[in-house]
Amino acid sequence: MSVMLTKFESKSNRVKGLAFHPTQPLLAASLHNGSVQLWNYRMGVLVDRFEEHEGPVRAVAIHPSRALLATGGDDYKIKVWDIRPTNRRCLFTLHGHLDYVRTVQFHHEMPWILSASDDQTIRIWNSTSRNCIAILTGHSHYVMSAQFHPKEDLIVSASQDQTVRVWDISGLRKNTPNSAPGTFDSFDNFSTVKYVLEGHDRGVNWAAFHPTLPLIVSAADDRQIKIWRMSETKAWEVDSCRGHFNNVSTALFHPKHELIVSCGEDKTVRVWDLTKRTAVQTFRREHDRFWVLAAHPELNLFAAGHDNGLIVFKLERERPAFAIHGDMLYYVRDKYVRSYDINTGTDVGLLSVRKFGSPYVPPRTLSFNPAERAVLLTISSDNGLYELSSLPKDAIGEVKDSSTDGKRGNGQAAIFVARNRFAVLNKATQLIEVRDLSNSVVKSIKPPVQTNEIFYGGTASLILSSPSSVVLYDIQQQKTLAEITTPPVKYVVWSADGSLVALLSKHTITIANKNFSQHTLIHETIRIKSGAWDDSGVFIYSTLNHIKYCLAQGDHGVICTLDNPVYLTRVKGKTVHCLDRSARPRTITIDPTEYRFKLALLRNNHEEMLYIIRTSNLLGQSIIAYLQQKGFPEIALHFVQDKNTRFDLAIECGNLDVALETAQAIDRPDCWERLAQQALKQGNHKIVEKAYQRTKNFDRLSFLYLATGSTEKLTKMQKIAHARGDPMSRFHNALYAGDVHGRIAVLRDVGMHPLAYLTAKTNGLDDLALEILEAAGLTEADVDDVPSFGQSTLKPPPVVTPTTNFNWPALSTGESFFDRALANGNLEGGADAPYLNGVDGAGAASAALDDWAKEEEAGEDIAAEEGAWDLDADAEDAAEQEKEEELVEEEPELGAGATPGVSETELWTRNSPFAADHVAAGSFDTAMQLLHRQFGVVNFSHLKPVFLSIYRSSHVYLSPMASLPPLQLHLRRNPEESAPARVLPVAMRTLPSIRAELSEGFRAVSGNKLPEAQTVFRSVLRALLLVPISSDNEAKEWRDLVTLSREYLLGVTLEIERRRVAQENPDNVRRSLELAAYFTHCKLQPAHLQIALRSAIGVFAKANNHATAAKFARRLLDLNPDPKIVAQARQRIAAGDRNPRNAVEIDYDEFTEFEICAASYTPIYKGSPAVRCPYTDAAYLPQYKGQLDPLTELTEIGASSAGLPAPRS
Amino acid sequence: MDSPELYHVKQQFTLGAYKSLVSLSLPDADSPDYIPTLVYQARAHLALDDPSAALALVPSDTENVALRAVAALSRYVTAEADPAKEEARDAALEQLRDLCVEVEGDDEDVSEWEKGTVRVLSAIAFARAGEIEEALETLGAGGETHNLEAVAYTVQIYLSIHRPDLARKEFERAKRWAEDDLLLQLIEASIGLVTGRDAYADAHAFFSEQLANPSLTSPRLLTARGVARLLRGELSAAKSDLEEAAVQMGGKPDSETLGAQTVAAGLGAAKTAEADQLFGQLSTEHPGFPLVLDLERKAHLFDELATKFAVPPVAAA
């Protein structure tokens, strides 16, 4: 029996029409109330609604390739809609039908729309011209449905006149009429009734073609479904399916299997076997009559519309039964057990299980026993069956069927629990039987909980899944070891080393250790489909639409999105192996960086973290937020370039140095305030002081000086307060500093003579007191009623420990691993790469390190600078500051004191790991370092013109306003991009321009201008060093160009050397021959290789080395040269055959692969040691290590290098 | 409200039609337009790098502050080219500072226009001398002056110190009161040239529009559009603009045109001969042009940096 699995249900008005989107999870439903709904059945959301029809809408169709929807209603109209969310609207309306429109359909390739109507006609419309191009007449009652044949020019229609008709419309395709609407008569020429199928006793509601076979299925009010067969000349009834006990609304062929699916007003959906015409399955609804049925063209998915909504369902489970053992996957597809080697991709059928259970139902689970090479399958049909069969040792010959020696029994779940034991669960009796391989029961277990599923639970243990928990159960002792409360667990996945287990429920994953003593729960809103363990201990799982990861401690995140669900089987490095919904093995490449990084973080594996930082572009905001949230702000600090974030992080982790540096860069009052708070907490009063100064927080500053006992600065504060004209502040400062004279002066200045007098008096300053009295116009006699006070003892507290010049001692945090690694700035210094997968990105990381190193240097510069607000300034200066301050308050940013911003060139160096971009930015320093690091360049003298011309071409000057110095404007690579984090300099040299130059070199070679060619190839190789790369494809092309140029340069150099030898040392024939022979082994293009070979033939023939000359001639022939050359070559071969000897013996072994040392021009045979040019990869004899590469004269031979950096996307 | 004649003078000045501006005949000496026209003509001479002509234009006995300022600036520019004349340079700067102080007060005799002109001219000298802060202060940056020319100069100075954000702020503020003045559009275009917003659409559109302005022809506009097109990556269009500009300049392109031509010739070409030739011309004709100076510095820097790497002997058999 087939299973019907409802995937989605909606409640609405009566659904009269349904159409699936061919590629997206969308379903259009037309309703009796005039509305047309567009559902995303996977997410369960209503995407859109189209409501322009008046009255019920019965007809709906989605275009097979375009975002179009057609609907037809009881308002006689056909409407065509654009369903793109940005552009949704009714595009046009087709008028013409004179009664209800029953169905519409788009043609699969022509711009045609087919409609069937109660006006007894079928019409074909051209959706481009929006005209009716054909009217098919002949039915004598309502036409209930009409459909195009999926391939041929046929239409099948069903009518209440009790007939099904097949129409031939091949004429229409040939003569698409361009006549104006209204000339309908001519249409009959294009379409004719081919067959009239009579047999139904009542009106026919639906007729449909089989997708591949010449069959038609029809559904009628006589409660029957009829199957008809067509030949070229006739059509006849084959059989009927009886079973519906009311009108049958729709009947369809299953797109993949030999089944018919139908629905009717008897409130059932039925499935029939096409070959046997017997009912397979009936699905009943209590109250709702079914009106329409639609099949998805690709997937195992159907939709049915009824009185109160619609359902989307599938007929069978798609999850394939599989088990993984090592790198072998055992799985079931189309009722065959197959094995798939995930290393080699070998996929072979091993065993047929066609006779196991219902033929329509695939096996549900598979358990594999490697020791016995046996499989245990279960199937849900027949109330649950299991079967134990052995797999053949090798898959040669006929695949046997499991029925021959399989051992079967009843049970809902069955798994191997030991080499020679398996457990079978009987749900109804709640009994678990442990059986041996001969299928006899050795033990029966009564599970302690209501058990729906059993899984392997480790040695001699079972995991029992109950509705509310999972139980780890020991078979031997028959007792519960542990229990975890979870929603019902459907699948269990063990990690490779058996230490962790993932328990998968519909919406949760529980990760537990092997004795269930620790576990974490992850919740997903989208249904979880499957999962597999990464070798590093990360659980990778798939939901309906994502592949995600989850760490043992519960962190999880998205890796990538999926178009369709997949079932993960094995994760190896970047590759996820899975089975798709039709049980075909597939692989998906994922980026494991994020979870590996998080894992390394959890495990404190700093080497690996650093390695990941270097090899990937892992600098997103999310990772920073993650680090911060997980309590690693100090690590996050190393990733951040943005000033504000850097500041926040530095404050959070208490790194005052960085905080100060960034605060200076940001220079906003709130930053300074936060810095002051944090510094105060740490007792670093120098930074507090600086921050207060910057924010002009005079009160606090004074108090700070009081606290640190810095009287000297308090005195200065008094002066400043004086300049600011703030008597209160002056008074404060005087009080703090214990400066009685100062205090008196303030009091006098503000006219508070009594207080001034008393202050003077109580401090024993009688002269001053007298002076005050005089100033106030009084004499001592006037104040004799003032009681005399004793000497004031109030004094500022004495300084116990002078801290003015010391910060509060804090424990040194020490240099962190990252500080060291990053300050080092050099790749060689780092640990060896733990993963080899991501080596391609090493260059980018080294550039990033450069940036960091640079940034840190810059930071030091700033720190060394004095604060702009210097206390040593005299009062006058302070007053001037004051004036400026007013401006500042008004508009903090604008004003004369604007500090220079970040220049574009700085952005360029920040944004690119390519030397070319650093050169364009004028940062020759970093550019050289990059070239040195990436390609081992040491001799820069040849690059000077290239550097200068690149720099020169990247900036242009213009002064919009007369007489001002012109602005330096910067040419960008992409004028559309102006975001500071993305701008890059223009590429002066690009790969196409290099290629043009290279072909110039080719021309020089063809023209025998070898020194010229040598210059060109050298220049090309030098220019290539400074070409920025933007994609992986470009990187590959770049590498090819480097190799090609190197080969030519080497070849040309060899030939120049040969000519020199021949001229200067004519007796050294042997050397001349060798060089000519080596030249033929440079990887040149065929045209140039011919030149090399012909030259070698000539030289060898002249030296009477006929045997080798003949060999060259044969190689020449392989290149299909001109007929003339062919003739010459044949002569040489003949000469070689006549005289197969060599007069001069040379060092040339053509049978062993070799490379040519570009310094000594001698062969380095395969297997012999060689050192290489770090840039061009040219080979050299080991003795040349450390010397300058003679080909390009740029690099140090054998130096280590990082290679081309990965383009930053 | 300016007279139509003066408006035209200003327009020519703003759009860089300096050549035609200096060849205009002066209005009557009693006309209110006389002094402004004289000042703009002198400034046009300065823009054409001819300070002596500017100086010759100004009556030596004038009392007018604007004229005195333009004379002082001319003297500064003259002295600037010669390192030996440092004193003359400083003297000119001092003079301008004094003039700034002079116009500070509420002197009834000095018009707003004159005050603004003195400030702008002084700021030009300060900026040329590298006194950015002083220049900005003189221009009243961030203040409430309604002198669009001052704003324009402020904006360019902000742009030169990589603060397009402040430049834009200043521009936005000016937009509130300056309506759609030609100069305001130029300011917007300048900001666009630096920030590259909307792929330099502002600048490109403005220069193209003004090229079609029937009331004047200015090869500077062609240069400017050439530069904008260069920035937009439209290489061949840029080259033709620059060539046309050079032709209109009588075959003697100014430093910026020549500089831009050098850049255009160097882009994408394998051979640097053409660019080198243009650059050679630029460095002989305009040895003080920033591109020339900058490149000299860079060449020097290169040599210095290259020595930091030890070059081993060439491998040879």
Interface residues (C-beta under 8 A of the other chain):
Chain A: L887 E890 E891 E893 L894 G895 A896 G897 A898 T899 P900 G901 V902 S903 E904 G922 F924 D925 M928 H932 V937 V938 N939 F940 S941 K944 P945 F947 L948 S949 Y951 R952 S953 S954 H955 V956 Y957 L958 S959 P960 M961 A962 S963 L964 P965 P966 L967 Q968 L969 L971 R972 N974 P975 E976 E977 S978 V983 V986 M988 R989 T990 S993 I994 A996 E997 E1000 S1019 A1023 A1159 S1160 Y1161 T1162 Y1180 Y1184 G1186 Q1187 L1188 D1189 P1190 E1193 E1196 I1197
Chain B: F13 G16 Y18 R43 A44 L46 A47 L73 V77 I124 A127 R128 E133 E134 L136 E137 A141 G142 G143 A152 Y153 Q156 I157 Y158 L159 S160 I161 H162 R163 P164 D165 L166 K169 E170 L186 I187 A189 S190 L193 V194 T195 G196 R197 D198 A199 Y200 T223 A224 V227 L230 L231 R232 G233 S255 E256 G259 A260 T262 V263 G266 L267 G268 A269 A270 T272 A275 D276 F279 F289 P290 L291 D294 L295 K298 A299 L301 F302 D303 L305 A306 K308 F309 A310 V311 P312 P313 V314 A315 A316 A317
